Structure formats: structure tokens, C-alpha cells
Amino acid sequence: MKFKMVILCLAAIFGQICFGIDTKGAESSLTADEIIAKVENRYSVPGFTAKFIQESTLKAMDITDVAAGKIFVKRTGMMRWEYEKNEKQFVITDGESLWIYRPDINQVMTGKAPEFFGTGKGASFLSDIRIIRRNFSVSLKKNKDDYFVLQLVPKEKRADLSEVFLSVSKRSFEISRIGIFNAYGDETVIDLLDSKFVDSPGSIFKFKIPEGAEIIRIGE
């Protein structure tokens, strides 16, 4: 079941309950487009790292899973998610290939990253913020004391990703929370903590499959 939760988080990664959406609109001196432009500028660096706490809910099965770990991001397209709690695993992509490694059972899922993360799924926009304006319609849903809440609706309608919410710091224009919904009501919320804008070596976004590992090909 934990394995299913991981796939949900990555394929549809990230409501209104989580973000306290104000449907009456927001009062702000900045437009959604201006906010995104500032976010793009903040993330126009080689990369960053952050701690994360992730809560995922499968509505149909009434299951909620909480995980935590660390994320490494490098422009463009490279990500490494290291899950430390509650099940140790690694999700790694170099922008071309994807590996999901579960060391406890020595299992690796592998496939093509563009097919899995395409058009911003799996929070892949973190590795290239420009994806947001290319693939989503963006609106400002709430203006709180310390942050803006933006709603992202895919320009191309699909069941696996219906909307995304971003909480953006007014002070730094860093993303502090990501919320993702699909058409089935499933949701994943990820809090990004202690972000550091540093460049990580490209080698950590590659993965060598351990000897004897069970290999599952995604999409085959």
C-alpha cells in the first residue's frame, strides 16, 4: 500500500482544506503573473535542496500516508527525493530516466522521466519553474499575511492532475507548500522546509541499479 501511495504522490503530486482557499478572491498589489515572475527569478539558480514533509490521501480507500525526507533539485529536469520516513526509498531522475528504489526489498522501478513527469506532474516544475506558465493557467486565490496562495489549473485537461496550489512566501518568493489534486479527489500536500539554494553535483541524479535487484519497467 505504501508503494501505491508513492506512485500517487509522483504521478499526481499534490485542496481547499489544506490551504484555506478564499473563494471571494484576494486583495493584493501583485497579480498572479507578477508573483510567478518573481518566483521564476528566485529559482533561476543552478539548484536547491530542502527538507520536506509529505501527506498523501487516497480518497476512495480513505487512506492517508505521511512521509518525510530531503529533496535535491538541479536545473533543468533533475530531481532526487530521499524518503527517510516512514519507508526508506529514493526517487531519482536525470531529466531523461527515472528510478524509484526501495532498498529494504531491493526493488527498482525504472522508466522514461518525460512520460512520468510530463507537463509538470510529480512537482517536476520545481526543476524548471518556467513550466508553470507554459502548462498552467495561474490565478491568485488568497493573500495572507506572510504568503500568497496560487491556483494552477492545467491548460490541457486530464484526470491525473486537476489542480495545483502553491503557497509562496511574500518575503522571499520561495515556495513553501505544494498541494496537488486529481479528478478522483486524491490529494498530496508537500511542505518544503529549510530551502538552501546550492548547486548539487550531477552525479547524484544518476542511479546504478544494485546487483540482484528486482527491476520493474514503468510503462511496459
Wavefront OBJ file of the C-alpha trace (Angstrom):
o trace
v 0.000 0.000 0.000
v 2.848 2.396 0.749
v 4.144 1.705 -2.737
v 0.794 2.806 -4.205
v 0.946 5.992 -2.173
v 4.377 6.813 -3.629
v 3.111 6.391 -7.188
v 0.142 8.620 -6.404
v 2.384 11.309 -4.980
v 4.651 11.339 -8.010
v 2.141 10.896 -10.764
v -0.434 13.393 -9.496
v 1.698 15.080 -6.795
v -0.268 17.304 -4.512
v -7.475 21.426 -1.546
v -9.116 23.748 -0.283
v -8.972 22.341 3.253
v -5.189 22.258 3.203
v -4.775 25.799 2.002
v -7.809 27.582 3.388
v -8.724 28.869 -0.079
v -10.562 32.172 -0.148
v -13.049 31.840 -2.990
v -14.001 35.509 -2.677
v -10.662 36.435 -4.228
v -7.552 38.136 -2.925
v -6.643 41.736 -2.332
v -3.100 42.256 -3.493
v -0.920 44.788 -5.171
v 0.693 41.996 -7.172
v -1.022 39.994 -9.879
v -0.624 36.245 -10.230
v 1.594 36.782 -13.267
v 3.828 39.178 -11.339
v 4.122 36.732 -8.458
v 5.102 33.878 -10.776
v 7.670 36.134 -12.449
v 9.261 36.772 -9.048
v 9.190 33.047 -8.241
v 10.898 32.334 -11.570
v 13.570 34.882 -10.727
v 14.119 33.365 -7.268
v 14.571 29.890 -8.732
v 16.735 30.980 -11.679
v 19.705 29.345 -9.973
v 21.524 26.066 -10.689
v 19.612 24.239 -7.976
v 18.400 23.956 -4.390
v 17.851 21.497 -1.569
v 15.144 21.344 1.085
v 13.639 19.125 3.726
v 10.081 18.025 3.051
v 7.046 16.629 4.813
v 4.527 14.944 2.557
v 0.945 13.930 3.332
v -0.938 11.931 0.706
v -4.569 10.827 0.755
v -6.291 8.216 -1.412
v -9.912 9.287 -1.132
v -11.551 6.113 -2.457
v -9.662 3.958 0.045
v -9.768 6.514 2.877
v -6.021 6.138 3.416
v -3.610 8.883 4.440
v 0.149 8.408 4.407
v 2.764 10.767 5.857
v 6.387 10.740 4.742
v 9.428 12.977 5.189
v 12.903 13.379 3.803
v 15.080 15.612 1.681
v 14.883 16.815 -1.907
v 17.704 17.844 -4.238
v 16.846 19.782 -7.414
v 19.074 20.812 -10.317
v 18.039 22.709 -13.437
v 16.689 21.541 -15.691
v 14.744 18.379 -15.065
v 16.908 16.766 -12.372
v 15.449 15.744 -9.005
v 16.323 13.420 -6.158
v 13.759 12.683 -3.439
v 15.204 10.816 -0.446
v 12.387 9.423 1.693
v 13.570 8.762 5.235
v 10.204 8.323 6.996
v 8.169 6.208 7.091
v 9.648 3.927 4.436
v 13.141 4.467 3.083
v 13.233 4.953 -0.670
v 14.731 7.097 -3.400
v 13.109 8.745 -6.419
v 15.769 9.932 -8.858
v 15.652 11.480 -12.317
v 18.295 12.999 -14.556
v 15.619 14.501 -16.777
v 15.674 11.545 -19.154
v 15.430 8.422 -16.998
v 13.545 7.750 -13.763
v 14.442 5.343 -10.968
v 12.373 4.525 -7.864
v 14.491 2.457 -5.469
v 13.226 0.666 -2.376
v 16.361 -0.615 -0.617
v 14.516 -2.665 2.014
v 13.297 -5.074 -0.669
v 15.992 -4.284 -3.263
v 13.451 -3.255 -5.901
v 13.886 -0.669 -8.661
v 11.168 0.789 -10.854
v 12.574 2.479 -13.920
v 11.196 4.294 -16.933
v 11.357 7.461 -19.008
v 11.114 10.639 -16.950
v 9.280 12.780 -19.550
v 6.435 10.271 -19.722
v 6.131 10.066 -15.943
v 6.673 13.719 -15.033
v 5.408 15.323 -18.231
v 3.838 18.805 -18.234
v 4.505 19.425 -14.561
v 3.268 16.252 -12.882
v 5.115 14.980 -9.848
v 6.113 18.549 -8.879
v 8.593 18.420 -11.750
v 8.151 22.167 -12.207
v 10.483 22.596 -9.241
v 13.361 21.802 -11.595
v 12.194 24.426 -14.109
v 9.690 26.974 -12.766
v 9.024 28.199 -16.309
v 6.928 25.055 -16.792
v 4.207 26.662 -14.675
v 3.359 29.476 -17.070
v 3.740 27.214 -20.099
v 1.411 24.470 -18.901
v -0.926 26.029 -16.322
v -3.412 28.862 -16.021
v -2.445 30.706 -12.836
v -4.681 32.734 -10.533
v -4.245 34.303 -7.116
v -6.628 32.654 -4.652
v -5.575 34.106 -1.336
v -3.384 36.844 0.066
v -2.422 36.015 3.646
v -0.122 37.954 5.948
v 3.019 36.045 5.045
v 2.281 34.296 1.785
v 0.258 34.166 -1.417
v -1.736 31.102 -2.460
v -1.764 30.486 -6.210
v -4.058 28.096 -8.045
v -2.611 26.293 -11.068
v -5.043 24.655 -13.495
v -3.561 22.554 -16.328
v -4.201 24.069 -19.736
v -4.697 20.537 -21.022
v -7.461 18.837 -19.065
v -6.656 15.393 -17.663
v -7.805 13.124 -14.840
v -4.450 12.567 -13.143
v -3.890 16.250 -12.359
v -6.827 18.610 -11.934
v -5.259 21.497 -9.996
v -2.214 22.544 -8.012
v -1.927 25.080 -5.198
v 1.286 26.865 -4.292
v 1.961 28.808 -1.109
v 4.575 31.451 -1.910
v 6.446 33.486 0.699
v 5.899 37.234 0.339
v 9.334 37.892 1.760
v 11.473 35.582 -0.354
v 9.110 34.356 -3.104
v 10.122 30.817 -2.255
v 7.576 28.010 -2.497
v 6.735 26.725 0.975
v 3.845 24.388 0.202
v 2.636 22.446 -2.820
v -0.828 20.907 -2.991
v -1.885 18.598 -5.828
v -5.319 17.203 -6.647
v -6.566 14.771 -9.262
v -10.051 14.232 -10.656
v -10.713 11.429 -8.157
v -10.310 13.687 -5.125
v -6.905 12.287 -4.150
v -4.538 14.875 -2.757
v -0.919 15.288 -1.766
v 0.459 18.178 0.244
v 4.200 18.797 0.462
v 5.758 21.329 2.821
v 9.244 22.478 1.815
v 11.403 23.448 4.791
v 14.835 24.995 5.212
v 15.451 25.561 1.494
v 19.059 26.225 0.512
v 19.918 27.493 -2.960
v 23.023 25.492 -3.704
v 24.181 23.513 -6.724
v 24.355 19.735 -6.314
v 26.727 17.521 -8.316
v 25.130 15.969 -11.382
v 26.253 12.517 -10.256
v 23.578 12.307 -7.542
v 20.882 12.424 -10.221
v 22.147 9.195 -11.768
v 21.436 5.743 -10.352
v 23.217 2.439 -10.751
v 20.872 -0.480 -10.255
v 22.191 -2.743 -7.463
v 23.168 -6.271 -8.304
v 20.329 -8.708 -7.836
v 17.636 -6.035 -7.616
v 14.134 -6.758 -8.856
v 13.550 -4.472 -11.852
v 10.098 -3.245 -12.854
v 9.802 -1.337 -16.131
v 7.294 1.523 -15.950
v 5.048 1.776 -18.973
v 5.842 -1.667 -20.327
l 1 2 3 4 5 6 7 8 9 10 11 12 13 14
l 15 16 17 18 19 20 21 22 23 24 25 26 27 28 29 30 31 32 33 34 35 36 37 38 39 40 41 42 43 44 45 46 47 48 49 50 51 52 53 54 55 56 57 58 59 60 61 62 63 64 65 66 67 68 69 70 71 72 73 74 75 76 77 78 79 80 81 82 83 84 85 86 87 88 89 90 91 92 93 94 95 96 97 98 99 100 101 102 103 104 105 106 107 108 109 110 111 112 113 114 115 116 117 118 119 120 121 122 123 124 125 126 127 128 129 130 131 132 133 134 135 136 137 138 139 140 141 142 143 144 145 146 147 148 149 150 151 152 153 154 155 156 157 158 159 160 161 162 163 164 165 166 167 168 169 170 171 172 173 174 175 176 177 178 179 180 181 182 183 184 185 186 187 188 189 190 191 192 193 194 195 196 197 198 199 200 201 202 203 204 205 206 207 208 209 210 211 212 213 214 215 216 217 218 219 220
